[in-house]
């Protein structure tokens, strides 16, 4: 292997290590307190829920008081109907995917 290829591989490894270090020390989103799913349904029926964001298996709930809580999504078929019947704003987003670079390194 010639010197150019060795240098290129070395710089790629250094770049990957630096990206890993910086991403591990980056700011982490603060975790909202959790709420039982049954309590969420009770809050919805009582009219105290303003918005529900559906992200993969997590529900991020914004209450009328402005506080935010999370709960797990049990894939309840009646959830969306319950939210719509109680005038709760529903926001759904696609699950987060790993970057192409990360997928390559994991499969390697």
N, C-alpha and C positions, 0 to 999 in steps of 0.2 A: 504494500500500500504506500503510495507516495505521500510526501509531506503535506501537500495541499488537502488531500482527503482526510488525513489525520487531524489537521487543524480545523477543518470544517466540522468534523464529528465532535471534536472537543468543544467548539463554540456552540454547537447545537445543544450539547449536554449542559453546558454552563447556562445557556438561556433557559432551558427547561427547569433546571434547579432554581434559578432566580425567580422564574414565574411562580413556581410552587411555593417558595418562601414568601414572596409578596402576597400571594393570594391567601395563605394561611394566617398572615398577620393583618389582613385587611379588616375593615369594619364589618361587624356581623349585625344583621338586623335583629333588633330586640324582639324577644319572644313575648307575645301577648299571653295573658293568663288563660288557662283552659276552662272550659265549661262542659258539663255533661250534655250529651245530645238531647236527652229528655228535657233538661232544663231549657235548652235552646227552643224546643217546640213550645214549651210553656211560655217563654218570653215572646215568641212570635204570636201566639194566640192572644196574649195580653196586650199586644200592640206596642211592645217596647223595643222592637228590632227595626232599625232603619235600613240596613243593607247587609247582604250576605255575598261574600266573594268565594266562589268555588274554585279551588286550586288543587287539582289532582284528588287526593284523599283527605284534604283539609278544608274546613270551612272557616273563613275569617269573618267574624260577625262584628258589625258596628251597631252598638245599642243607641237608643235615642239620647242617652246621657253623653254620648260622644266616646265612651270607652270602647275598647276593642278586645274581643276574646276569640279564642279558637276552639274548635272541636273537630273530632274526626267525622268524616263523611261515611255513614254506614251503607251508602247507596240505597237509601230509602226511596222507593218509587213515588211516594206521595209527598216528598219534601218540596219539590218545585210548586206543586199545586197549593200546598199549605202556605208557602211564601207569597205566591201570587194572590191568593184569597185574602191575605192580610196586608196587601199593598207594600210588600218588602221589595226593595230594589235587588235584583239578582245580577251579579257580574260573574261570568265564567271565563276562565283562561285555560290555555293549553298547558299540559304538563311541561315543566322545564326539561330541556334536553341537554346532555353533555355536549361540549364543543367537539368538533371533529378531531382536533388534536388530542384531546383526552381519550376519545374512543380508540384512536390509533394506538396510543400507549397502553391502554388497558388490554387490547386484543393482542398486543405484541408479546 
